[in-house]
Amino acid sequence: MSKVTMLAAAGVGYVLGARAGHERYEQIKATAQKVARDPRVQSAKDKAVDQATTQAEAAFDAAKEKVQSAVPSGGFTQQATP
């Protein structure tokens, strides 16, 4: 997409958005807040957070094991430089 086309699209979007006005914005905002408070949405969010936490913990454990297997049993030692 060329810069001119992108600027034209942005301009049209701005004009149409401005015409929709503040009232439409408030309507969209209220609908979004209503959806966000819905117990089904909250439940899905909680499940997603739990799943992400489980996956993050598993990734951390796997990375930790890889690092531990790569490090010599005595750990790293600092060598003096001449």
mmCIF file of the N, C-alpha and C atoms, coordinates in Angstrom:
data_MODEL
# 
_entry.id   MODEL 
# 
loop_
_atom_site.group_PDB 
_atom_site.id 
_atom_site.type_symbol 
_atom_site.label_atom_id 
_atom_site.label_alt_id 
_atom_site.label_comp_id 
_atom_site.label_asym_id 
_atom_site.label_entity_id 
_atom_site.label_seq_id 
_atom_site.pdbx_PDB_ins_code 
_atom_site.Cartn_x 
_atom_site.Cartn_y 
_atom_site.Cartn_z 
_atom_site.occupancy 
_atom_site.B_iso_or_equiv 
_atom_site.pdbx_formal_charge 
_atom_site.auth_seq_id 
_atom_site.auth_comp_id 
_atom_site.auth_asym_id 
_atom_site.auth_atom_id 
_atom_site.pdbx_PDB_model_num 
ATOM 1   N N  . MET A 1 1  ? 0.856   -1.172  0.000  1.00 0.00 ? 1  MET A N  1 
ATOM 2   C CA . MET A 1 1  ? 0.000   0.000   0.000  1.00 0.00 ? 1  MET A CA 1 
ATOM 3   C C  . MET A 1 1  ? 0.902   1.234   0.000  1.00 0.00 ? 1  MET A C  1 
ATOM 4   N N  . SER A 1 2  ? 0.626   2.146   -0.887 1.00 0.00 ? 2  SER A N  1 
ATOM 5   C CA . SER A 1 2  ? 1.461   3.339   -0.969 1.00 0.00 ? 2  SER A CA 1 
ATOM 6   C C  . SER A 1 2  ? 1.130   4.304   0.167  1.00 0.00 ? 2  SER A C  1 
ATOM 7   N N  . LYS A 1 3  ? 2.023   5.236   0.389  1.00 0.00 ? 3  LYS A N  1 
ATOM 8   C CA . LYS A 1 3  ? 1.817   6.221   1.460  1.00 0.00 ? 3  LYS A CA 1 
ATOM 9   C C  . LYS A 1 3  ? 0.590   7.077   1.188  1.00 0.00 ? 3  LYS A C  1 
ATOM 10  N N  . VAL A 1 4  ? 0.377   7.430   -0.060 1.00 0.00 ? 4  VAL A N  1 
ATOM 11  C CA . VAL A 1 4  ? -0.779  8.261   -0.416 1.00 0.00 ? 4  VAL A CA 1 
ATOM 12  C C  . VAL A 1 4  ? -2.074  7.513   -0.124 1.00 0.00 ? 4  VAL A C  1 
ATOM 13  N N  . THR A 1 5  ? -2.120  6.248   -0.496 1.00 0.00 ? 5  THR A N  1 
ATOM 14  C CA . THR A 1 5  ? -3.314  5.445   -0.242 1.00 0.00 ? 5  THR A CA 1 
ATOM 15  C C  . THR A 1 5  ? -3.553  5.304   1.255  1.00 0.00 ? 5  THR A C  1 
ATOM 16  N N  . MET A 1 6  ? -2.487  5.077   1.997  1.00 0.00 ? 6  MET A N  1 
ATOM 17  C CA . MET A 1 6  ? -2.616  4.920   3.445  1.00 0.00 ? 6  MET A CA 1 
ATOM 18  C C  . MET A 1 6  ? -3.099  6.227   4.083  1.00 0.00 ? 6  MET A C  1 
ATOM 19  N N  . LEU A 1 7  ? -2.558  7.358   3.656  1.00 0.00 ? 7  LEU A N  1 
ATOM 20  C CA . LEU A 1 7  ? -2.992  8.646   4.196  1.00 0.00 ? 7  LEU A CA 1 
ATOM 21  C C  . LEU A 1 7  ? -4.449  8.934   3.836  1.00 0.00 ? 7  LEU A C  1 
ATOM 22  N N  . ALA A 1 8  ? -4.838  8.586   2.620  1.00 0.00 ? 8  ALA A N  1 
ATOM 23  C CA . ALA A 1 8  ? -6.228  8.790   2.201  1.00 0.00 ? 8  ALA A CA 1 
ATOM 24  C C  . ALA A 1 8  ? -7.171  7.933   3.037  1.00 0.00 ? 8  ALA A C  1 
ATOM 25  N N  . ALA A 1 9  ? -6.786  6.677   3.270  1.00 0.00 ? 9  ALA A N  1 
ATOM 26  C CA . ALA A 1 9  ? -7.619  5.788   4.082  1.00 0.00 ? 9  ALA A CA 1 
ATOM 27  C C  . ALA A 1 9  ? -7.722  6.306   5.512  1.00 0.00 ? 9  ALA A C  1 
ATOM 28  N N  . ALA A 1 10 ? -6.618  6.807   6.047  1.00 0.00 ? 10 ALA A N  1 
ATOM 29  C CA . ALA A 1 10 ? -6.637  7.359   7.397  1.00 0.00 ? 10 ALA A CA 1 
ATOM 30  C C  . ALA A 1 10 ? -7.540  8.585   7.464  1.00 0.00 ? 10 ALA A C  1 
ATOM 31  N N  . GLY A 1 11 ? -7.466  9.419   6.447  1.00 0.00 ? 11 GLY A N  1 
ATOM 32  C CA . GLY A 1 11 ? -8.314  10.611  6.403  1.00 0.00 ? 11 GLY A CA 1 
ATOM 33  C C  . GLY A 1 11 ? -9.791  10.261  6.339  1.00 0.00 ? 11 GLY A C  1 
ATOM 34  N N  . VAL A 1 12 ? -10.136 9.310   5.499  1.00 0.00 ? 12 VAL A N  1 
ATOM 35  C CA . VAL A 1 12 ? -11.537 8.872   5.392  1.00 0.00 ? 12 VAL A CA 1 
ATOM 36  C C  . VAL A 1 12 ? -11.995 8.275   6.722  1.00 0.00 ? 12 VAL A C  1 
ATOM 37  N N  . GLY A 1 13 ? -11.148 7.462   7.324  1.00 0.00 ? 13 GLY A N  1 
ATOM 38  C CA . GLY A 1 13 ? -11.495 6.876   8.620  1.00 0.00 ? 13 GLY A CA 1 
ATOM 39  C C  . GLY A 1 13 ? -11.710 7.927   9.676  1.00 0.00 ? 13 GLY A C  1 
ATOM 40  N N  . TYR A 1 14 ? -10.880 8.959   9.674  1.00 0.00 ? 14 TYR A N  1 
ATOM 41  C CA . TYR A 1 14 ? -11.022 10.039  10.652 1.00 0.00 ? 14 TYR A CA 1 
ATOM 42  C C  . TYR A 1 14 ? -12.339 10.778  10.450 1.00 0.00 ? 14 TYR A C  1 
ATOM 43  N N  . VAL A 1 15 ? -12.634 11.104  9.201  1.00 0.00 ? 15 VAL A N  1 
ATOM 44  C CA . VAL A 1 15 ? -13.872 11.849  8.916  1.00 0.00 ? 15 VAL A CA 1 
ATOM 45  C C  . VAL A 1 15 ? -15.088 11.027  9.307  1.00 0.00 ? 15 VAL A C  1 
ATOM 46  N N  . LEU A 1 16 ? -15.094 9.750   8.921  1.00 0.00 ? 16 LEU A N  1 
ATOM 47  C CA . LEU A 1 16 ? -16.248 8.910   9.273  1.00 0.00 ? 16 LEU A CA 1 
ATOM 48  C C  . LEU A 1 16 ? -16.359 8.732   10.775 1.00 0.00 ? 16 LEU A C  1 
ATOM 49  N N  . GLY A 1 17 ? -15.225 8.574   11.437 1.00 0.00 ? 17 GLY A N  1 
ATOM 50  C CA . GLY A 1 17 ? -15.237 8.436   12.890 1.00 0.00 ? 17 GLY A CA 1 
ATOM 51  C C  . GLY A 1 17 ? -15.730 9.695   13.575 1.00 0.00 ? 17 GLY A C  1 
ATOM 52  N N  . ALA A 1 18 ? -15.327 10.844  13.070 1.00 0.00 ? 18 ALA A N  1 
ATOM 53  C CA . ALA A 1 18 ? -15.765 12.118  13.645 1.00 0.00 ? 18 ALA A CA 1 
ATOM 54  C C  . ALA A 1 18 ? -17.259 12.312  13.441 1.00 0.00 ? 18 ALA A C  1 
ATOM 55  N N  . ARG A 1 19 ? -17.747 11.852  12.303 1.00 0.00 ? 19 ARG A N  1 
ATOM 56  C CA . ARG A 1 19 ? -19.188 11.979  12.040 1.00 0.00 ? 19 ARG A CA 1 
ATOM 57  C C  . ARG A 1 19 ? -20.005 11.089  12.963 1.00 0.00 ? 19 ARG A C  1 
ATOM 58  N N  . ALA A 1 20 ? -19.453 9.923   13.307 1.00 0.00 ? 20 ALA A N  1 
ATOM 59  C CA . ALA A 1 20 ? -20.180 9.027   14.209 1.00 0.00 ? 20 ALA A CA 1 
ATOM 60  C C  . ALA A 1 20 ? -20.379 9.713   15.545 1.00 0.00 ? 20 ALA A C  1 
ATOM 61  N N  . GLY A 1 21 ? -19.408 10.493  15.929 1.00 0.00 ? 21 GLY A N  1 
ATOM 62  C CA . GLY A 1 21 ? -19.565 11.336  17.092 1.00 0.00 ? 21 GLY A CA 1 
ATOM 63  C C  . GLY A 1 21 ? -19.373 10.638  18.422 1.00 0.00 ? 21 GLY A C  1 
ATOM 64  N N  . HIS A 1 22 ? -19.431 11.469  19.416 1.00 0.00 ? 22 HIS A N  1 
ATOM 65  C CA . HIS A 1 22 ? -19.191 11.029  20.782 1.00 0.00 ? 22 HIS A CA 1 
ATOM 66  C C  . HIS A 1 22 ? -20.271 10.065  21.270 1.00 0.00 ? 22 HIS A C  1 
ATOM 67  N N  . GLU A 1 23 ? -21.483 10.275  20.835 1.00 0.00 ? 23 GLU A N  1 
ATOM 68  C CA . GLU A 1 23 ? -22.597 9.422   21.269 1.00 0.00 ? 23 GLU A CA 1 
ATOM 69  C C  . GLU A 1 23 ? -22.358 7.964   20.850 1.00 0.00 ? 23 GLU A C  1 
ATOM 70  N N  . ARG A 1 24 ? -21.938 7.776   19.620 1.00 0.00 ? 24 ARG A N  1 
ATOM 71  C CA . ARG A 1 24 ? -21.655 6.417   19.133 1.00 0.00 ? 24 ARG A CA 1 
ATOM 72  C C  . ARG A 1 24 ? -20.485 5.813   19.901 1.00 0.00 ? 24 ARG A C  1 
ATOM 73  N N  . TYR A 1 25 ? -19.471 6.631   20.172 1.00 0.00 ? 25 TYR A N  1 
ATOM 74  C CA . TYR A 1 25 ? -18.326 6.162   20.957 1.00 0.00 ? 25 TYR A CA 1 
ATOM 75  C C  . TYR A 1 25 ? -18.783 5.658   22.321 1.00 0.00 ? 25 TYR A C  1 
ATOM 76  N N  . GLU A 1 26 ? -19.621 6.424   22.985 1.00 0.00 ? 26 GLU A N  1 
ATOM 77  C CA . GLU A 1 26 ? -20.118 6.025   24.305 1.00 0.00 ? 26 GLU A CA 1 
ATOM 78  C C  . GLU A 1 26 ? -20.936 4.732   24.210 1.00 0.00 ? 26 GLU A C  1 
ATOM 79  N N  . GLN A 1 27 ? -21.701 4.581   23.133 1.00 0.00 ? 27 GLN A N  1 
ATOM 80  C CA . GLN A 1 27 ? -22.492 3.370   22.938 1.00 0.00 ? 27 GLN A CA 1 
ATOM 81  C C  . GLN A 1 27 ? -21.571 2.153   22.776 1.00 0.00 ? 27 GLN A C  1 
ATOM 82  N N  . ILE A 1 28 ? -20.546 2.297   21.973 1.00 0.00 ? 28 ILE A N  1 
ATOM 83  C CA . ILE A 1 28 ? -19.589 1.204   21.764 1.00 0.00 ? 28 ILE A CA 1 
ATOM 84  C C  . ILE A 1 28 ? -18.867 0.881   23.062 1.00 0.00 ? 28 ILE A C  1 
ATOM 85  N N  . LYS A 1 29 ? -18.468 1.911   23.790 1.00 0.00 ? 29 LYS A N  1 
ATOM 86  C CA . LYS A 1 29 ? -17.768 1.730   25.069 1.00 0.00 ? 29 LYS A CA 1 
ATOM 87  C C  . LYS A 1 29 ? -18.655 0.977   26.061 1.00 0.00 ? 29 LYS A C  1 
ATOM 88  N N  . ALA A 1 30 ? -19.923 1.361   26.165 1.00 0.00 ? 30 ALA A N  1 
ATOM 89  C CA . ALA A 1 30 ? -20.839 0.699   27.097 1.00 0.00 ? 30 ALA A CA 1 
ATOM 90  C C  . ALA A 1 30 ? -21.036 -0.767  26.725 1.00 0.00 ? 30 ALA A C  1 
ATOM 91  N N  . THR A 1 31 ? -21.148 -1.046  25.444 1.00 0.00 ? 31 THR A N  1 
ATOM 92  C CA . THR A 1 31 ? -21.305 -2.430  24.993 1.00 0.00 ? 31 THR A CA 1 
ATOM 93  C C  . THR A 1 31 ? -20.055 -3.246  25.321 1.00 0.00 ? 31 THR A C  1 
ATOM 94  N N  . ALA A 1 32 ? -18.895 -2.677  25.089 1.00 0.00 ? 32 ALA A N  1 
ATOM 95  C CA . ALA A 1 32 ? -17.645 -3.381  25.391 1.00 0.00 ? 32 ALA A CA 1 
ATOM 96  C C  . ALA A 1 32 ? -17.522 -3.664  26.888 1.00 0.00 ? 32 ALA A C  1 
ATOM 97  N N  . GLN A 1 33 ? -17.909 -2.705  27.715 1.00 0.00 ? 33 GLN A N  1 
ATOM 98  C CA . GLN A 1 33 ? -17.849 -2.907  29.161 1.00 0.00 ? 33 GLN A CA 1 
ATOM 99  C C  . GLN A 1 33 ? -18.845 -3.983  29.611 1.00 0.00 ? 33 GLN A C  1 
ATOM 100 N N  . LYS A 1 34 ? -20.016 -3.999  28.986 1.00 0.00 ? 34 LYS A N  1 
ATOM 101 C CA . LYS A 1 34 ? -21.025 -5.007  29.315 1.00 0.00 ? 34 LYS A CA 1 
ATOM 102 C C  . LYS A 1 34 ? -20.515 -6.405  28.964 1.00 0.00 ? 34 LYS A C  1 
ATOM 103 N N  . VAL A 1 35 ? -19.901 -6.533  27.813 1.00 0.00 ? 35 VAL A N  1 
ATOM 104 C CA . VAL A 1 35 ? -19.340 -7.818  27.384 1.00 0.00 ? 35 VAL A CA 1 
ATOM 105 C C  . VAL A 1 35 ? -18.223 -8.245  28.335 1.00 0.00 ? 35 VAL A C  1 
ATOM 106 N N  . ALA A 1 36 ? -17.360 -7.307  28.710 1.00 0.00 ? 36 ALA A N  1 
ATOM 107 C CA . ALA A 1 36 ? -16.238 -7.620  29.586 1.00 0.00 ? 36 ALA A CA 1 
ATOM 108 C C  . ALA A 1 36 ? -16.708 -8.101  30.959 1.00 0.00 ? 36 ALA A C  1 
ATOM 109 N N  . ARG A 1 37 ? -17.853 -7.605  31.412 1.00 0.00 ? 37 ARG A N  1 
ATOM 110 C CA . ARG A 1 37 ? -18.374 -8.012  32.724 1.00 0.00 ? 37 ARG A CA 1 
ATOM 111 C C  . ARG A 1 37 ? -19.189 -9.310  32.681 1.00 0.00 ? 37 ARG A C  1 
ATOM 112 N N  . ASP A 1 38 ? -19.475 -9.801  31.507 1.00 0.00 ? 38 ASP A N  1 
ATOM 113 C CA . ASP A 1 38 ? -20.270 -11.018 31.371 1.00 0.00 ? 38 ASP A CA 1 
ATOM 114 C C  . ASP A 1 38 ? -19.543 -12.187 32.040 1.00 0.00 ? 38 ASP A C  1 
ATOM 115 N N  . PRO A 1 39 ? -20.254 -12.968 32.881 1.00 0.00 ? 39 PRO A N  1 
ATOM 116 C CA . PRO A 1 39 ? -19.613 -14.090 33.581 1.00 0.00 ? 39 PRO A CA 1 
ATOM 117 C C  . PRO A 1 39 ? -18.976 -15.116 32.629 1.00 0.00 ? 39 PRO A C  1 
ATOM 118 N N  . ARG A 1 40 ? -19.557 -15.309 31.464 1.00 0.00 ? 40 ARG A N  1 
ATOM 119 C CA . ARG A 1 40 ? -18.976 -16.254 30.506 1.00 0.00 ? 40 ARG A CA 1 
ATOM 120 C C  . ARG A 1 40 ? -17.633 -15.755 29.992 1.00 0.00 ? 40 ARG A C  1 
ATOM 121 N N  . VAL A 1 41 ? -17.550 -14.454 29.766 1.00 0.00 ? 41 VAL A N  1 
ATOM 122 C CA . VAL A 1 41 ? -16.293 -13.860 29.309 1.00 0.00 ? 41 VAL A CA 1 
ATOM 123 C C  . VAL A 1 41 ? -15.259 -13.931 30.431 1.00 0.00 ? 41 VAL A C  1 
ATOM 124 N N  . GLN A 1 42 ? -15.681 -13.644 31.654 1.00 0.00 ? 42 GLN A N  1 
ATOM 125 C CA . GLN A 1 42 ? -14.777 -13.725 32.805 1.00 0.00 ? 42 GLN A CA 1 
ATOM 126 C C  . GLN A 1 42 ? -14.247 -15.147 32.971 1.00 0.00 ? 42 GLN A C  1 
ATOM 127 N N  . SER A 1 43 ? -15.127 -16.128 32.811 1.00 0.00 ? 43 SER A N  1 
ATOM 128 C CA . SER A 1 43 ? -14.720 -17.524 32.928 1.00 0.00 ? 43 SER A CA 1 
ATOM 129 C C  . SER A 1 43 ? -13.701 -17.894 31.856 1.00 0.00 ? 43 SER A C  1 
ATOM 130 N N  . ALA A 1 44 ? -13.958 -17.468 30.634 1.00 0.00 ? 44 ALA A N  1 
ATOM 131 C CA . ALA A 1 44 ? -13.026 -17.747 29.540 1.00 0.00 ? 44 ALA A CA 1 
ATOM 132 C C  . ALA A 1 44 ? -11.685 -17.063 29.792 1.00 0.00 ? 44 ALA A C  1 
ATOM 133 N N  . LYS A 1 45 ? -11.731 -15.839 30.315 1.00 0.00 ? 45 LYS A N  1 
ATOM 134 C CA . LYS A 1 45 ? -10.495 -15.117 30.634 1.00 0.00 ? 45 LYS A CA 1 
ATOM 135 C C  . LYS A 1 45 ? -9.707  -15.853 31.703 1.00 0.00 ? 45 LYS A C  1 
ATOM 136 N N  . ASP A 1 46 ? -10.410 -16.306 32.751 1.00 0.00 ? 46 ASP A N  1 
ATOM 137 C CA . ASP A 1 46 ? -9.737  -17.036 33.831 1.00 0.00 ? 46 ASP A CA 1 
ATOM 138 C C  . ASP A 1 46 ? -9.094  -18.320 33.318 1.00 0.00 ? 46 ASP A C  1 
ATOM 139 N N  . LYS A 1 47 ? -9.796  -19.031 32.448 1.00 0.00 ? 47 LYS A N  1 
ATOM 140 C CA . LYS A 1 47 ? -9.236  -20.257 31.873 1.00 0.00 ? 47 LYS A CA 1 
ATOM 141 C C  . LYS A 1 47 ? -7.995  -19.946 31.038 1.00 0.00 ? 47 LYS A C  1 
ATOM 142 N N  . ALA A 1 48 ? -8.055  -18.860 30.274 1.00 0.00 ? 48 ALA A N  1 
ATOM 143 C CA . ALA A 1 48 ? -6.908  -18.475 29.437 1.00 0.00 ? 48 ALA A CA 1 
ATOM 144 C C  . ALA A 1 48 ? -5.706  -18.095 30.299 1.00 0.00 ? 48 ALA A C  1 
ATOM 145 N N  . VAL A 1 49 ? -5.961  -17.375 31.400 1.00 0.00 ? 49 VAL A N  1 
ATOM 146 C CA . VAL A 1 49 ? -4.867  -16.994 32.304 1.00 0.00 ? 49 VAL A CA 1 
ATOM 147 C C  . VAL A 1 49 ? -4.258  -18.240 32.936 1.00 0.00 ? 49 VAL A C  1 
ATOM 148 N N  . ASP A 1 50 ? -5.105  -19.165 33.384 1.00 0.00 ? 50 ASP A N  1 
ATOM 149 C CA . ASP A 1 50 ? -4.602  -20.405 33.981 1.00 0.00 ? 50 ASP A CA 1 
ATOM 150 C C  . ASP A 1 50 ? -3.763  -21.201 32.986 1.00 0.00 ? 50 ASP A C  1 
ATOM 151 N N  . GLN A 1 51 ? -4.239  -21.303 31.758 1.00 0.00 ? 51 GLN A N  1 
ATOM 152 C CA . GLN A 1 51 ? -3.515  -22.040 30.717 1.00 0.00 ? 51 GLN A CA 1 
ATOM 153 C C  . GLN A 1 51 ? -2.184  -21.368 30.414 1.00 0.00 ? 51 GLN A C  1 
ATOM 154 N N  . ALA A 1 52 ? -2.199  -20.042 30.309 1.00 0.00 ? 52 ALA A N  1 
ATOM 155 C CA . ALA A 1 52 ? -0.959  -19.314 30.028 1.00 0.00 ? 52 ALA A CA 1 
ATOM 156 C C  . ALA A 1 52 ? 0.037   -19.485 31.172 1.00 0.00 ? 52 ALA A C  1 
ATOM 157 N N  . THR A 1 53 ? -0.449  -19.459 32.410 1.00 0.00 ? 53 THR A N  1 
ATOM 158 C CA . THR A 1 53 ? 0.426   -19.651 33.563 1.00 0.00 ? 53 THR A CA 1 
ATOM 159 C C  . THR A 1 53 ? 1.039   -21.043 33.544 1.00 0.00 ? 53 THR A C  1 
ATOM 160 N N  . THR A 1 54 ? 0.235   -22.049 33.261 1.00 0.00 ? 54 THR A N  1 
ATOM 161 C CA . THR A 1 54 ? 0.727   -23.426 33.190 1.00 0.00 ? 54 THR A CA 1 
ATOM 162 C C  . THR A 1 54 ? 1.796   -23.563 32.104 1.00 0.00 ? 54 THR A C  1 
ATOM 163 N N  . GLN A 1 55 ? 1.534   -22.990 30.937 1.00 0.00 ? 55 GLN A N  1 
ATOM 164 C CA . GLN A 1 55 ? 2.490   -23.062 29.832 1.00 0.00 ? 55 GLN A CA 1 
ATOM 165 C C  . GLN A 1 55 ? 3.775   -22.305 30.156 1.00 0.00 ? 55 GLN A C  1 
ATOM 166 N N  . ALA A 1 56 ? 3.655   -21.163 30.809 1.00 0.00 ? 56 ALA A N  1 
ATOM 167 C CA . ALA A 1 56 ? 4.842   -20.388 31.168 1.00 0.00 ? 56 ALA A CA 1 
ATOM 168 C C  . ALA A 1 56 ? 5.695   -21.153 32.182 1.00 0.00 ? 56 ALA A C  1 
ATOM 169 N N  . GLU A 1 57 ? 5.049   -21.786 33.154 1.00 0.00 ? 57 GLU A N  1 
ATOM 170 C CA . GLU A 1 57 ? 5.784   -22.573 34.145 1.00 0.00 ? 57 GLU A CA 1 
ATOM 171 C C  . GLU A 1 57 ? 6.497   -23.752 33.479 1.00 0.00 ? 57 GLU A C  1 
ATOM 172 N N  . ALA A 1 58 ? 5.817   -24.406 32.548 1.00 0.00 ? 58 ALA A N  1 
ATOM 173 C CA . ALA A 1 58 ? 6.423   -25.536 31.841 1.00 0.00 ? 58 ALA A CA 1 
ATOM 174 C C  . ALA A 1 58 ? 7.619   -25.065 31.010 1.00 0.00 ? 58 ALA A C  1 
ATOM 175 N N  . ALA A 1 59 ? 7.489   -23.929 30.349 1.00 0.00 ? 59 ALA A N  1 
ATOM 176 C CA . ALA A 1 59 ? 8.592   -23.394 29.550 1.00 0.00 ? 59 ALA A CA 1 
ATOM 177 C C  . ALA A 1 59 ? 9.768   -23.012 30.446 1.00 0.00 ? 59 ALA A C  1 
ATOM 178 N N  . PHE A 1 60 ? 9.472   -22.430 31.602 1.00 0.00 ? 60 PHE A N  1 
ATOM 179 C CA . PHE A 1 60 ? 10.527  -22.060 32.545 1.00 0.00 ? 60 PHE A CA 1 
ATOM 180 C C  . PHE A 1 60 ? 11.266  -23.297 33.037 1.00 0.00 ? 60 PHE A C  1 
ATOM 181 N N  . ASP A 1 61 ? 10.513  -24.332 33.401 1.00 0.00 ? 61 ASP A N  1 
ATOM 182 C CA . ASP A 1 61 ? 11.132  -25.566 33.882 1.00 0.00 ? 61 ASP A CA 1 
ATOM 183 C C  . ASP A 1 61 ? 11.998  -26.211 32.800 1.00 0.00 ? 61 ASP A C  1 
ATOM 184 N N  . ALA A 1 62 ? 11.514  -26.227 31.568 1.00 0.00 ? 62 ALA A N  1 
ATOM 185 C CA . ALA A 1 62 ? 12.280  -26.813 30.467 1.00 0.00 ? 62 ALA A CA 1 
ATOM 186 C C  . ALA A 1 62 ? 13.562  -26.022 30.228 1.00 0.00 ? 62 ALA A C  1 
ATOM 187 N N  . ALA A 1 63 ? 13.471  -24.699 30.251 1.00 0.00 ? 63 ALA A N  1 
ATOM 188 C CA . ALA A 1 63 ? 14.660  -23.869 30.052 1.00 0.00 ? 63 ALA A CA 1 
ATOM 189 C C  . ALA A 1 63 ? 15.655  -24.068 31.199 1.00 0.00 ? 63 ALA A C  1 
ATOM 190 N N  . LYS A 1 64 ? 15.131  -24.167 32.401 1.00 0.00 ? 64 LYS A N  1 
ATOM 191 C CA . LYS A 1 64 ? 15.990  -24.373 33.577 1.00 0.00 ? 64 LYS A CA 1 
ATOM 192 C C  . LYS A 1 64 ? 16.747  -25.697 33.464 1.00 0.00 ? 64 LYS A C  1 
ATOM 193 N N  . GLU A 1 65 ? 16.049  -26.743 33.028 1.00 0.00 ? 65 GLU A N  1 
ATOM 194 C CA . GLU A 1 65 ? 16.694  -28.049 32.854 1.00 0.00 ? 65 GLU A CA 1 
ATOM 195 C C  . GLU A 1 65 ? 17.775  -27.985 31.776 1.00 0.00 ? 65 GLU A C  1 
ATOM 196 N N  . LYS A 1 66 ? 17.501  -27.281 30.683 1.00 0.00 ? 66 LYS A N  1 
ATOM 197 C CA . LYS A 1 66 ? 18.490  -27.155 29.607 1.00 0.00 ? 66 LYS A CA 1 
ATOM 198 C C  . LYS A 1 66 ? 19.736  -26.432 30.105 1.00 0.00 ? 66 LYS A C  1 
ATOM 199 N N  . VAL A 1 67 ? 19.541  -25.370 30.857 1.00 0.00 ? 67 VAL A N  1 
ATOM 200 C CA . VAL A 1 67 ? 20.680  -24.610 31.372 1.00 0.00 ? 67 VAL A CA 1 
ATOM 201 C C  . VAL A 1 67 ? 21.476  -25.464 32.349 1.00 0.00 ? 67 VAL A C  1 
ATOM 202 N N  . GLN A 1 68 ? 20.777  -26.165 33.236 1.00 0.00 ? 68 GLN A N  1 
ATOM 203 C CA . GLN A 1 68 ? 21.468  -26.992 34.221 1.00 0.00 ? 68 GLN A CA 1 
ATOM 204 C C  . GLN A 1 68 ? 22.244  -28.121 33.559 1.00 0.00 ? 68 GLN A C  1 
ATOM 205 N N  . SER A 1 69 ? 21.728  -28.674 32.484 1.00 0.00 ? 69 SER A N  1 
ATOM 206 C CA . SER A 1 69 ? 22.443  -29.751 31.797 1.00 0.00 ? 69 SER A CA 1 
ATOM 207 C C  . SER A 1 69 ? 23.629  -29.218 30.992 1.00 0.00 ? 69 SER A C  1 
ATOM 208 N N  . ALA A 1 70 ? 23.604  -27.949 30.641 1.00 0.00 ? 70 ALA A N  1 
ATOM 209 C CA . ALA A 1 70 ? 24.688  -27.359 29.865 1.00 0.00 ? 70 ALA A CA 1 
ATOM 210 C C  . ALA A 1 70 ? 25.825  -26.845 30.741 1.00 0.00 ? 70 ALA A C  1 
ATOM 211 N N  . VAL A 1 71 ? 25.529  -26.579 32.021 1.00 0.00 ? 71 VAL A N  1 
ATOM 212 C CA . VAL A 1 71 ? 26.541  -26.044 32.930 1.00 0.00 ? 71 VAL A CA 1 
ATOM 213 C C  . VAL A 1 71 ? 27.306  -27.208 33.551 1.00 0.00 ? 71 VAL A C  1 
ATOM 214 N N  . PRO A 1 72 ? 28.637  -27.127 33.613 1.00 0.00 ? 72 PRO A N  1 
ATOM 215 C CA . PRO A 1 72 ? 29.411  -28.191 34.264 1.00 0.00 ? 72 PRO A CA 1 
ATOM 216 C C  . PRO A 1 72 ? 28.966  -28.352 35.719 1.00 0.00 ? 72 PRO A C  1 
ATOM 217 N N  . SER A 1 73 ? 29.168  -29.541 36.277 1.00 0.00 ? 73 SER A N  1 
ATOM 218 C CA . SER A 1 73 ? 28.664  -29.834 37.619 1.00 0.00 ? 73 SER A CA 1 
ATOM 219 C C  . SER A 1 73 ? 29.215  -28.890 38.674 1.00 0.00 ? 73 SER A C  1 
ATOM 220 N N  . GLY A 1 74 ? 30.402  -28.351 38.483 1.00 0.00 ? 74 GLY A N  1 
ATOM 221 C CA . GLY A 1 74 ? 30.971  -27.418 39.445 1.00 0.00 ? 74 GLY A CA 1 
ATOM 222 C C  . GLY A 1 74 ? 30.512  -25.993 39.216 1.00 0.00 ? 74 GLY A C  1 
ATOM 223 N N  . GLY A 1 75 ? 29.735  -25.781 38.184 1.00 0.00 ? 75 GLY A N  1 
ATOM 224 C CA . GLY A 1 75 ? 29.291  -24.432 37.862 1.00 0.00 ? 75 GLY A CA 1 
ATOM 225 C C  . GLY A 1 75 ? 30.370  -23.700 37.084 1.00 0.00 ? 75 GLY A C  1 
ATOM 226 N N  . PHE A 1 76 ? 30.127  -22.461 36.814 1.00 0.00 ? 76 PHE A N  1 
ATOM 227 C CA . PHE A 1 76 ? 31.110  -21.654 36.114 1.00 0.00 ? 76 PHE A CA 1 
ATOM 228 C C  . PHE A 1 76 ? 32.116  -21.118 37.123 1.00 0.00 ? 76 PHE A C  1 
ATOM 229 N N  . THR A 1 77 ? 33.353  -21.050 36.733 1.00 0.00 ? 77 THR A N  1 
ATOM 230 C CA . THR A 1 77 ? 34.367  -20.451 37.595 1.00 0.00 ? 77 THR A CA 1 
ATOM 231 C C  . THR A 1 77 ? 35.002  -19.304 36.831 1.00 0.00 ? 77 THR A C  1 
ATOM 232 N N  . GLN A 1 78 ? 35.356  -18.292 37.575 1.00 0.00 ? 78 GLN A N  1 
ATOM 233 C CA . GLN A 1 78 ? 35.969  -17.141 36.949 1.00 0.00 ? 78 GLN A CA 1 
ATOM 234 C C  . GLN A 1 78 ? 37.465  -17.385 36.871 1.00 0.00 ? 78 GLN A C  1 
ATOM 235 N N  . GLN A 1 79 ? 38.018  -17.221 35.711 1.00 0.00 ? 79 GLN A N  1 
ATOM 236 C CA . GLN A 1 79 ? 39.457  -17.420 35.531 1.00 0.00 ? 79 GLN A CA 1 
ATOM 237 C C  . GLN A 1 79 ? 40.140  -16.070 35.509 1.00 0.00 ? 79 GLN A C  1 
ATOM 238 N N  . ALA A 1 80 ? 41.305  -16.035 36.136 1.00 0.00 ? 80 ALA A N  1 
ATOM 239 C CA . ALA A 1 80 ? 42.075  -14.800 36.160 1.00 0.00 ? 80 ALA A CA 1 
ATOM 240 C C  . ALA A 1 80 ? 42.614  -14.533 34.779 1.00 0.00 ? 80 ALA A C  1 
ATOM 241 N N  . THR A 1 81 ? 42.625  -13.293 34.402 1.00 0.00 ? 81 THR A N  1 
ATOM 242 C CA . THR A 1 81 ? 43.184  -12.904 33.114 1.00 0.00 ? 81 THR A CA 1 
ATOM 243 C C  . THR A 1 81 ? 44.572  -12.302 33.359 1.00 0.00 ? 81 THR A C  1 
ATOM 244 N N  . PRO A 1 82 ? 45.515  -12.607 32.507 1.00 0.00 ? 82 PRO A N  1 
ATOM 245 C CA . PRO A 1 82 ? 46.878  -12.084 32.715 1.00 0.00 ? 82 PRO A CA 1 
ATOM 246 C C  . PRO A 1 82 ? 46.981  -10.602 32.490 1.00 0.00 ? 82 PRO A C  1 
# 
